[in-house]
Each structure stands twice: as structure tokens, then as C-alpha cells.
Amino acid sequence: MSVIFKDKLKAAKAAVGEKNYDYAYDLCHDLLEMDRSNYNVYILLGVSCQHLGKYAEGEGTYAHAQTMPKANVLAWQGLCALYEASGDRTKHEQALQSLCDRLVVEGNRNKAWETMNKVILLVESDDRRLVSVLRGLTQAGPYHDLLKAEADPQPPTEMELLERMCEIESTLDSRMVESEVNKRRTRLGAGPVQRVRAEVRAEVYGKSTLLDTLQQLVAACVDANDLDRLMSHEQRYFECLDDRLEFVDDTQRAAAVEQLQNMAADLVTNGRCAAAFEFLIETVDIDDTRLGEMATQYIELFPDARLVPAVSAWLALRDPVATVDADSIRGIESPFARAQLVAAMARNRQHRACVDAAVAARTAQQTFADKYGIRLQRSRLAVDLAAADAYMQIGKEHADDAERLYRTCLEADANNKAAALGLGLATCALGHGDEGRQLLQRLVDSDVHNHRAWGGLGAALVDAGDLHGAVDAFRHAIAEAPEYAPHHVGLASALWQLGGEWRHDKQHAYTSWLTAARLDPTDPSVFSGLGQWYQEHDDNVRARRCFAKAVSLDCTNSIAAPLLADIYAREGSDDLCEELLQRATDNSFALPWA
């Protein structure tokens, strides 16, 4: 290096120090004509270009300097400063990232973190870029080691980093969904908003990495043994995965459902998450043992939670004579709630409403099965059985619908005695008496202690006109289950229809109805029978009261309702008569008497 070169280089450094960038710029070009291999000249020229606004030339100068054998971080730092001065945020970010890589190679972790923090600050206004940069610092990222730096500002912990990413990604996803829905909903042929939203959610969630970030966050909590944070973030991960499950790739759906089940069990054990309880309540498929363990705890912990009315209904329905407020369940969108609504309608003898509720319940169950791949077989069986029984109660004109459902139930569970019993009764109602009675007789023969089978056989024999055989069958049923009110009702009906053939048959019918009333004061047929007894014995006050009670329990009762309507008509109570007929026809269109 000549003396002249040294003097000019010294002068160039002084000019830069004095901010005389024009002079420094000229000196640097003179120096390059003398020697193009001096690294320091390129650095000084780059600084001069930056301050003179010659950004393109400065960019080329620093880029060349970075390739020189004696290159050090000054070339990368200079390029970062140049891009910052030029306002080119994209190239500035790239240059900072490149500088960070250089510092990592040189083993300067503290300076590398300071540089990475500048990148973070630079991209903070761009959520998507920010998440990408932060992801590079996670355990699986190339810059994870920077979190160990001792610098100011102090690097975040792995957990803090992931928490920040979750907040950003969650906000970003929500914002993108709303933005796209608002754009597309007004387009020609867009279709219903619900469909547009479903399409947008599928697109946004398909590209989102929020679930991956939440999974990493849960793992970080486990590694840190931070149980409070673990429960909080596991709950959030559970709720997010459940919400987005339908958008998870089909090949990964089964694994995701298993993950949901495991997390739900963990969250329920710790009693922290209503959604976890609700998921398990749905998936246990009305398994009495498992559901019973959760139901009371769920209600106590989350008294205002979404499924509380349905779970309360399920608990109430375990009492065989309790009535249930169906209205409290009606608006809950859930297969479990829908199934309880069907059961409540059946218990309250709202037969047509029960059939309608069953249709909605099956739709909810199928939607659940499509989403989770879990078939709610017990729940579906219970819904179909209740609907079939309701069809039978509506009238013989729906016996074919009942028969179809009973056969469906037997296909699902060939040993289901309730379905076999119902099929026998439906077959009789369809005019195939011999076949129906054979089915019921086989049930009795296979299990002589099956009181429901004896009761069903008794009902079939009544329809066939074999009243003596019916009385014997009902007495068998009562011997097996003396506290089961329907058998006493059936016996009373058979004895009453004997019409005095036996000396005390009607008196015994009256006694049986009284016994049934004591066992189940909510059975309308009990009071319709007692009303007939009192009417025959000229006790019109009691007859009217019993018929009114029967109608209050079931306004479509084919015995009490027309007799009460006649009483109202004879009394001149036309408004009461009209109200009764209106209620009856509103609840069933198949009432010729109305």
C-alpha cells in the first residue's frame, strides 16, 4: 500500500467522520482506481452513498464488500443502514435477517438477538410476516438459540413467544374470515351467508398455523411444568381444534378426534373447561355410568353452561314418573340436547311433537357423526324407539311408520326387547294380528319374567277381541311388576270392555284404575277410565273432573276428549268446547271425532 493511498484513505475516513460525504465519495473513487481490493474503501464508499442518496450504487458497493475475503459484519450493518435510510422495508428486513445469520456464524449470540429484535420491530405492523419471523425463534426454528442471549431487551421465553404468536394468529384468522365474508356475500350468485362463511372458514383455516402453534404452546407448558398455564392453553387448544375439526385434512381427522378425547378427559379431571365436559357428554352416547359421573359435576361447576338444561332433563328422566320442561331444551343445538328433547316429549306424551323432534335429532346426530366420525348408536336407538312409540300413540294410521322404526332399531340391536315388543304391537295394528301376537308370544316364551312382553301381549289380545286372554296376560305382567302403572291401566281397560260379563269386572276395573292413579298420576288413560266409571254411576261432577284431568295431560285422548266435549256441549259451555277441539286439532290432524 503506497503512501499516497494511505493518505487518501485516511482523508476519506476523516471526511466521513466530519460528514463531508461528497468529498469522501470522490476520494473513495480515486482510491478504487488505485486499488480495487481494499475492503475499507468499499465500506467508506457505501456510507457515503447512503448519505448522498445514491442507494443503488451503495447497494452494489456493500454487496461486493460482502464477497471479499476480509469481509466482516460492517458490510452487512452498512447495507442495513442504507435500506433503512432508503425506506425499502422489504430489503431492510432481508438485510437484517442476513446480518443476523452472519452474527450467528460468528458466534455473537447477543448481537444476533439485538438484530433479530430489530426485525421483529420492523414487521410488527404486518401480522403474517411477524408470525413468520417469530416462528423462526421457536424450538423447531433456526434461531431458537437466540432466546438464550443475554442482551437488552431480554429475549422472551419459549412460552411467551408462543403465547404472542397465538394471539396474533387468532386475531389474523378472525379478521381474514370477516373481511372475506364481507367481500363475497354481495357477489352475484354468492348464495346464503352461512355457506359463504363456511367456504371462507375452510380456506382461511386450511392455511392457518394456529393449531400447530397452540400444540407447541401446550408442549412448552408441559416442559416447563407450568400446570396453571397448561390448563389454560390446553383448554384454548381444545376449543380451537373442536371448532376447526371439520377443516382438518381427512387423513388427520381420526388422530385429531383422539387428541380431542384425551384433552377433554384431562380437562374434565381438572374441572376447568365447560366445553370439554360438553364434548364428553356428547361422545359417551348416553352411557348411563359414564354420563352419571359427569352430569352432577358439570351442573355444579358451570350452572349457566350451554348443555345444563339438557343434562338436567337427562337426570330428571331417570325418574320414571317425573315430568320434564321440554321448552328449556328446545333451542339447544346439540345431538345430546335433541335426544333429551325427544325423550321429554315422549315422557310428556306430546306425541306429534316427539316425532318432529326425532327428525331434528337424527339430523343433529348425523352432523355429529360426519364431523367426529363417532356414531351415537345408543342415542340414535333411543330416539328411534321414542319416535316409534309416539307414532303408535298418535294412531293406527301411523303404525307403518312405527313398524319401520322398530325394524330399524332391531337392525341396530337384535336383542332389544323394547323394539321387539313395539314391532309386535305395530304388526297387530297393521292388521297382521296373528304375526304380531306370535312375536309377542315368542318374547314371553323366551323370558317369562318380561313384564313388558306380557303387557304387550295383553294389549294385542285386547285389539284381537280376546279379552279373557288379555286379562290373564295383564295379570301375569302385574305379578312380575306390580308397581308398573301401564299394566294396571291395561287390565282395567280389558275388564271394562268385558261389559259386565263377569260379576265384578267393572268394579275390578275401577280398582285397577285407582291403583294406576296412585302409581302414575300423569297417565291420562287412568283419568279417562275413572271418568267413564263415574259417568256410568251418575257422578257427573267427578266424571267431568276426571275427563278434564285426562285432557289436561293429553288433549288428544280419544276417550276423555270427546266425552268432555259432549259434557261442555250439554252444559252450553260452547267456548270451552271450542277451545278443547281447537287444542286437539292443533296437536294432531288425525282426530275424526274432533
C-alpha positions in Angstrom: 0.0 0.0 0.0 1.6 3.3 -1.2 2.0 6.4 1.0 -0.4 8.3 -1.3 -3.0 5.6 -1.0 -2.7 5.6 2.8 -3.0 9.4 3.0 -6.1 9.4 0.8 -7.7 6.5 2.8 -7.0 8.5 6.0 -8.6 11.6 4.4 -11.6 9.6 3.3 -12.2 8.3 6.8 -11.9 11.8 8.2 -14.3 13.2 5.7 -16.9 10.5 6.6 -16.3 11.4 10.3 -16.9 15.0 9.5 -20.0 14.1 7.5 -18.4 15.6 4.3 -19.8 12.8 2.2 -19.3 14.4 -1.2 -15.6 14.7 -0.6 -15.4 11.2 0.9 -17.3 9.9 -2.1 -14.8 11.4 -4.6 -11.8 10.2 -2.5 -13.2 6.6 -2.5 -13.5 6.5 -6.2 -9.9 7.8 -6.5 -8.8 5.1 -4.2 -10.6 2.4 -6.2 -8.8 3.5 -9.3 -5.6 2.9 -7.4 -6.6 -0.4 -5.7 -10.0 -2.3 -6.0 -9.1 -4.9 -3.4 -9.2 -2.7 -0.3 -12.2 -3.7 1.9 -12.3 -0.4 3.9 -12.7 1.7 0.8 -15.9 -0.1 -0.1 -17.3 0.4 3.4 -16.5 4.1 3.3 -18.0 4.4 -0.2 -21.1 2.6 1.0 -21.6 5.0 3.9 -21.1 8.0 1.5 -23.6 6.6 -1.0 -26.2 6.2 1.8 -25.9 9.8 3.0 -25.8 11.2 -0.6 -29.0 9.2 -1.6 -27.1 7.1 -4.1 -28.8 4.0 -2.9 -28.4 1.8 -5.9 -24.7 2.4 -6.0 -24.4 1.9 -2.3 -26.3 -1.4 -2.5 -23.9 -2.7 -5.1 -20.9 -1.5 -3.1 -21.9 -3.3 0.1 -22.9 -6.4 -1.9 -19.4 -6.6 -3.4 -17.8 -6.0 0.0 -19.7 -8.9 1.5 -18.0 -11.2 -1.0 -14.4 -10.1 -0.3 -12.1 -12.4 1.7 -11.7 -9.9 4.6 -15.4 -9.2 4.8 -16.8 -8.6 8.3 -20.1 -7.5 9.8 -19.5 -3.9 8.8 -20.7 -4.7 5.2 -23.9 -6.2 6.5 -24.5 -3.5 9.0 -23.9 -0.8 6.4 -26.4 -2.4 4.0 -29.0 -2.5 6.8 -28.5 1.2 7.4 -28.7 2.0 3.7 -32.0 0.2 3.3 -33.4 1.9 6.4 -32.4 5.3 5.0 -34.0 4.5 1.7 -37.2 3.4 3.2 -37.2 0.0 1.5 -38.8 -2.1 4.3 -38.6 -5.4 2.4 -34.9 -5.1 1.6 -34.2 -3.7 5.1 -35.8 -6.8 6.7 -33.8 -9.1 4.4 -30.6 -7.3 5.2 -31.3 -7.5 8.9 -32.0 -11.2 8.6 -28.8 -11.6 6.6 -26.8 -9.7 9.3 -28.4 -11.9 12.0 -27.2 -15.0 10.1 -23.7 -13.6 9.9 -23.6 -12.8 13.6 -24.8 -16.4 14.4 -22.0 -17.8 12.2 -19.5 -15.6 14.1 -20.9 -16.9 17.4 -22.1 -13.4 18.6 -25.5 -14.5 20.0 -26.2 -11.3 21.9 -25.7 -9.1 18.9 -27.7 -11.6 16.8 -30.7 -11.3 19.1 -30.5 -7.5 19.1 -30.6 -7.7 15.3 -33.5 -10.2 15.3 -35.4 -7.9 17.7 -35.0 -5.1 15.1 -36.5 -7.4 12.5 -39.4 -8.0 14.9 -40.0 -4.3 15.4 -39.8 -3.7 11.7 -42.5 -6.2 10.8 -44.8 -5.6 13.7 -47.4 -3.9 11.5 -47.6 -7.0 9.3 -49.1 -9.8 11.4 -48.4 -12.5 8.8 -44.7 -11.6 8.5 -44.4 -11.1 12.2 -45.7 -14.7 12.9 -43.2 -16.0 10.3 -40.3 -14.2 12.0 -41.4 -15.3 15.5 -41.8 -18.9 14.3 -38.1 -18.9 13.4 -37.3 -18.4 17.1 -39.4 -21.4 18.3 -37.9 -24.7 19.2 -38.2 -26.0 15.7 -36.9 -22.8 14.1 -33.3 -21.9 13.0 -32.9 -19.0 15.5 -34.2 -20.8 18.7 -30.7 -20.5 20.3 -31.1 -16.7 20.3 -33.7 -16.9 23.2 -30.7 -17.8 25.4 -29.0 -14.4 24.7 -28.1 -12.0 27.5 -29.0 -8.7 25.9 -31.2 -5.7 26.2 -34.1 -6.2 25.6 -34.1 -9.6 27.2 -35.4 -12.3 24.8 -38.8 -13.8 25.6 -39.2 -17.3 26.9 -40.4 -20.0 24.5 -43.8 -19.9 26.2 -44.1 -16.1 26.0 -43.1 -16.3 22.3 -45.7 -18.9 21.5 -48.4 -17.0 23.5 -47.7 -13.9 21.5 -47.9 -15.9 18.2 -51.3 -17.4 19.3 -52.8 -14.0 19.9 -51.6 -12.7 16.6 -52.7 -15.7 14.6 -56.1 -15.9 16.3 -56.7 -12.2 15.5 -55.4 -12.6 12.0 -57.7 -15.6 11.2 -60.8 -13.9 12.6 -60.0 -10.7 10.7 -59.4 -12.5 7.4 -62.7 -14.5 7.8 -64.8 -11.4 8.4 -63.1 -9.5 5.6 -63.5 -12.2 3.0 -67.1 -12.9 4.0 -68.0 -9.2 3.6 -66.3 -9.2 0.2 -68.0 -12.3 -1.1 -71.5 -12.1 0.3 -72.5 -9.3 -2.1 -71.2 -11.1 -5.2 -73.7 -12.3 -7.8 -74.6 -15.9 -7.0 -72.8 -15.9 -3.7 -75.5 -17.9 -2.0 -76.6 -17.8 1.7 -74.2 -16.1 4.1 -73.8 -19.3 6.1 -72.5 -21.1 3.0 -70.2 -18.2 2.2 -68.9 -18.2 5.7 -68.3 -22.0 5.7 -66.3 -21.7 2.4 -64.2 -18.8 3.7 -63.5 -20.6 7.0 -62.4 -23.7 5.1 -59.9 -21.6 3.0 -58.6 -19.5 5.9 -58.3 -22.3 8.4 -56.7 -24.5 5.8 -53.8 -22.1 5.6 -53.7 -21.2 9.2 -50.9 -22.4 11.5 -52.8 -21.5 14.8 -53.4 -25.1 15.7 -49.7 -26.0 15.3 -48.8 -23.0 17.4 -51.3 -24.0 20.2 -50.0 -27.6 20.1 -46.4 -26.3 20.6 -47.6 -24.0 23.4 -49.2 -26.9 25.3 -46.0 -28.9 24.9 -43.9 -25.9 26.2 -46.2 -25.7 29.3 -45.6 -29.4 29.9 -41.8 -29.0 29.5 -41.9 -26.0 31.9 -44.2 -28.0 34.4 -46.4 -24.9 34.5 -49.8 -26.6 35.3 -51.8 -23.4 35.5 -50.8 -22.2 32.1 -51.1 -25.8 30.8 -54.8 -26.0 31.8 -55.5 -22.6 30.3 -53.7 -23.2 27.0 -54.9 -26.8 26.7 -58.5 -25.5 27.0 -57.8 -23.0 24.3 -56.3 -25.6 22.1 -59.2 -28.0 22.7 -61.8 -25.3 21.9 -59.9 -24.2 18.7 -59.4 -27.8 17.5 -63.0 -28.6 18.1 -64.2 -25.5 16.3 -61.9 -26.2 13.3 -62.1 -30.0 13.2 -64.3 -30.1 10.1 -61.5 -28.3 8.2 -58.8 -30.7 9.3 -57.5 -32.9 6.5 -59.4 -36.2 6.3 -56.2 -38.2 6.7 -55.6 -36.5 10.0 -59.2 -36.3 11.3 -59.2 -39.5 13.4 -55.9 -38.5 15.1 -57.4 -35.1 15.9 -60.5 -36.6 17.4 -58.4 -38.9 19.6 -56.5 -35.9 20.6 -59.7 -34.1 21.5 -60.9 -37.0 23.6 -57.6 -37.2 25.5 -57.6 -33.4 26.2 -61.2 -33.5 27.2 -60.6 -36.2 29.7 -57.7 -34.3 31.1 -59.6 -31.0 31.3 -62.7 -32.7 32.9 -60.4 -34.3 35.5 -59.3 -30.8 36.5 -62.8 -29.4 36.2 -61.7 -26.3 34.3 -63.5 -26.4 30.9 -67.2 -26.5 30.2 -66.6 -27.3 26.5 -64.6 -30.4 27.5 -67.5 -31.6 29.7 -69.9 -31.0 26.8 -67.7 -32.8 24.3 -67.6 -35.9 26.5 -71.3 -35.7 27.3 -71.9 -35.9 23.6 -69.4 -38.7 22.9 -70.3 -41.0 25.7 -73.5 -41.6 23.8 -75.9 -41.7 26.9 -73.8 -44.3 28.6 -75.5 -44.1 32.0 -72.5 -45.0 34.1 -70.1 -42.5 32.5 -72.6 -39.8 32.0 -73.8 -40.1 35.5 -70.3 -39.4 36.8 -70.1 -36.1 34.9 -73.6 -34.8 34.9 -73.8 -33.5 38.5 -70.2 -32.2 38.5 -70.9 -30.3 35.2 -74.0 -28.6 36.6 -72.3 -27.7 39.8 -69.2 -26.2 38.1 -70.9 -24.5 35.2 -74.6 -23.7 36.2 -75.0 -21.4 33.3 -73.3 -23.5 30.7 -75.0 -24.4 27.3 -76.0 -28.0 28.0 -77.1 -27.6 31.6 -80.9 -27.7 30.8 -80.4 -30.9 28.7 -78.2 -32.6 31.3 -80.8 -31.6 34.0 -83.5 -33.1 31.8 -81.5 -36.3 31.5 -81.2 -36.6 35.2 -84.9 -35.9 35.7 -85.8 -38.5 33.1 -84.1 -41.2 35.2 -87.1 -40.9 37.5 -89.8 -43.0 35.6 -92.7 -40.7 36.6 -91.1 -37.3 36.5 -92.2 -34.7 34.0 -89.7 -32.6 32.2 -89.8 -29.0 30.9 -89.2 -29.6 27.2 -89.2 -25.8 26.5 -85.9 -25.4 28.4 -84.1 -27.7 25.9 -85.9 -26.8 22.7 -83.4 -24.2 21.4 -80.1 -26.0 22.2 -78.2 -27.1 19.0 -76.7 -30.4 20.2 -77.3 -34.1 19.4 -77.5 -34.8 23.2 -79.9 -32.0 23.8 -82.0 -33.0 20.8 -82.2 -36.6 22.1 -83.3 -35.4 25.5 -86.0 -33.2 23.9 -87.3 -36.3 22.2 -87.3 -38.2 25.5 -89.0 -35.2 27.3 -91.7 -35.0 24.6 -92.3 -38.8 24.9 -92.5 -38.5 28.7 -94.9 -35.6 28.5 -97.0 -37.5 25.9 -96.5 -34.8 23.3 -96.6 -37.5 20.6 -96.6 -35.5 17.4 -94.0 -33.1 18.8 -91.9 -36.1 19.7 -92.0 -37.3 16.2 -90.9 -33.9 14.8 -88.2 -33.6 17.4 -86.9 -37.0 16.4 -86.4 -35.9 12.9 -84.3 -32.9 14.1 -82.4 -35.2 16.5 -81.4 -37.6 13.7 -80.1 -34.7 11.6 -78.0 -33.5 14.6 -76.7 -37.0 15.2 -75.7 -37.4 11.6 -74.0 -34.0 11.5 -72.0 -35.0 14.6 -71.0 -38.3 13.1 -69.8 -36.6 9.9 -67.7 -34.2 11.9 -66.2 -36.5 14.5 -66.6 -39.9 12.9 -68.4 -41.1 16.0 -71.7 -42.9 15.6 -74.1 -42.2 18.5 -75.7 -45.6 18.3 -77.3 -45.7 21.8 -78.7 -42.2 21.4 -80.0 -43.0 17.9 -81.6 -46.1 19.1 -83.3 -44.2 21.9 -84.6 -41.5 19.6 -85.9 -44.1 17.1 -87.7 -46.1 19.8 -89.3 -43.0 21.2 -90.5 -41.9 17.8 -91.8 -45.3 17.0 -93.8 -45.4 20.3 -95.1 -41.9 19.6 -96.3 -43.0 16.1 -98.2 -45.8 17.9 -99.8 -43.3 20.3 -100.8 -40.9 17.5 -103.0 -43.6 15.9 -103.1 -46.8 13.9 -102.8 -44.8 10.7 -99.1 -44.3 11.6 -98.5 -47.9 12.5 -96.5 -48.4 9.3 -94.1 -45.6 10.4 -93.8 -47.2 13.8 -93.1 -50.6 12.3 -90.3 -49.2 10.0 -88.6 -47.6 13.0 -88.9 -50.7 15.2 -87.3 -52.8 12.5 -84.5 -50.2 12.2 -84.0 -50.5 15.9 -83.8 -54.3 15.7 -81.2 -54.0 12.9 -79.1 -51.9 15.2 -79.7 -54.2 18.2 -81.2 -57.5 17.5 -81.7 -58.2 21.2 -83.6 -55.0 22.0 -86.7 -56.2 23.8 -88.5 -52.8 23.7 -88.1 -52.7 19.9 -89.3 -56.4 19.5 -92.3 -55.6 21.8 -93.1 -52.5 19.7 -92.8 -54.4 16.4 -95.3 -57.0 17.7 -97.8 -54.3 18.6 -97.2 -52.4 15.4 -97.7 -55.6 13.3 -101.0 -56.2 15.1 -102.1 -52.6 14.5 -101.4 -53.1 10.7 -103.9 -55.9 10.7 -101.4 -58.7 10.9 -102.7 -59.9 14.2 -101.5 -63.5 14.1 -98.0 -62.5 13.2 -97.9 -59.7 15.8 -99.2 -62.0 18.6 -96.7 -64.7 17.6 -93.9 -62.1 18.0 -95.2 -61.1 21.4 -95.8 -64.8 22.5 -92.2 -65.6 21.5 -91.0 -62.7 23.7 -93.0 -64.1 26.6 -91.8 -67.7 26.0 -88.2 -66.6 25.8 -88.5 -64.7 29.1 -91.5 -65.4 31.3 -90.4 -62.6 33.6 -90.5 -60.0 30.9 -93.4 -57.9 32.2 -93.4 -55.5 29.2 -93.8 -58.5 26.9 -96.8 -59.7 28.9 -98.3 -56.3 28.9 -97.8 -56.0 25.1 -99.4 -59.4 24.6 -102.3 -58.2 26.7 -102.7 -55.1 24.5 -102.6 -57.2 21.4 -105.2 -59.6 22.7 -107.5 -56.7 23.5 -107.2 -55.5 19.9 -108.0 -59.0 18.8 -111.1 -59.2 21.0 -109.7 -61.9 23.2 -110.5 -60.0 26.5 -110.2 -63.1 28.7 -106.7 -63.8 27.3 -105.8 -60.1 27.7 -106.9 -60.1 31.4 -104.7 -63.2 32.0 -101.7 -61.6 30.3 -102.1 -58.3 32.2 -102.3 -60.2 35.5 -99.0 -62.0 34.6 -97.5 -58.6 33.9 -98.6 -57.2 37.2 -97.3 -60.3 39.0 -93.9 -59.5 37.6 -94.0 -55.7 38.0 -96.7 -54.7 40.5 -95.5 -51.1 40.6 -95.7 -50.6 36.8 -98.8 -48.4 36.2 -99.4 -49.2 32.5 -100.2 -52.9 33.3 -102.9 -51.8 35.8 -104.3 -49.5 33.1 -104.3 -52.3 30.6 -106.0 -54.7 33.0 -108.6 -52.0 33.8 -109.3 -51.4 30.1 -109.8 -55.1 29.4 -112.0 -55.7 32.4 -114.1 -52.6 31.5 -114.6 -53.8 27.9 -116.0 -57.2 29.3 -119.0 -55.0 29.9 -120.3 -56.9 33.0 -119.7 -60.4 31.6 -118.1 -61.2 34.9 -119.9 -60.2 38.0 -117.4 -57.8 39.4 -115.4 -57.0 36.2 -116.2 -53.2 36.2 -115.6 -52.9 39.9 -112.2 -54.5 39.4 -111.5 -52.1 36.5 -112.3 -49.2 38.8 -109.9 -50.6 41.5 -107.2 -51.1 38.9 -107.5 -47.5 37.7 -107.2 -46.2 41.2 -104.1 -48.3 41.7 -102.6 -46.9 38.4 -103.5 -43.3 39.5 -101.5 -43.9 42.7 -98.5 -45.2 40.8 -98.6 -42.7 38.0 -100.8 -39.7 38.4 -99.6 -38.3 35.0 -101.2 -41.1 32.8 -104.3 -39.6 31.0 -105.8 -43.0 30.3 -106.2 -43.5 34.1 -108.4 -40.5 34.4 -110.3 -41.2 31.2 -111.1 -44.7 32.6 -112.2 -43.3 36.0 -114.3 -40.7 34.2 -116.2 -43.5 32.4 -116.8 -45.2 35.8 -118.1 -42.1 37.4 -120.2 -41.2 34.4 -121.8 -44.7 34.4 -122.6 -44.3 38.1 -124.2 -40.8 37.5 -121.4 -38.9 39.4 -121.2 -36.3 36.7 -119.1 -33.9 38.8 -116.3 -36.4 39.3 -116.7 -37.6 35.7 -116.2 -34.1 34.4 -113.2 -33.5 36.7 -111.5 -36.8 35.6 -112.1 -36.2 31.9 -110.7 -32.6 32.3 -107.7 -34.0 34.1 -107.1 -36.6 31.3 -107.4 -33.9 28.7 -105.0 -31.5 30.6 -102.4 -34.4 30.4 -103.2 -35.3 26.7 -105.6 -33.1 24.8 -105.8 -35.7 22.0 -107.0 -38.5 24.3 -109.6 -40.3 22.2 -111.8 -41.3 25.1 -111.8 -38.4 27.5 -111.6 -35.6 25.0 -114.8 -36.4 23.0 -116.7 -37.2 26.2 -115.6 -34.0 27.8 -116.6 -32.1 24.7 -120.1 -33.7 24.9 -120.3 -32.6 28.5 -119.4 -29.0 27.6 -121.9 -29.0 24.8 -124.7 -30.2 27.0 -123.8 -27.6 29.6 -123.9 -24.9 27.0 -120.2 -24.1 27.5 -119.5 -23.5 23.8 -116.3 -21.5 24.4 -114.8 -24.4 26.5 -115.9 -26.9 23.9 -114.4 -24.9 21.0 -111.1 -24.4 22.9 -110.9 -28.1 23.6 -111.5 -29.0 20.0 -109.0 -26.4 18.8 -106.3 -27.7 21.1 -106.9 -31.3 20.0 -106.7 -30.5 16.3 -103.6 -28.3 16.8 -101.8 -31.2 18.3 -103.0 -33.9 15.9 -104.6 -33.8 12.5 -105.8 -37.5 12.8 -108.8 -37.0 15.1 -112.1 -37.7 13.3 -114.1 -37.0 16.5 -112.6 -33.5 16.7 
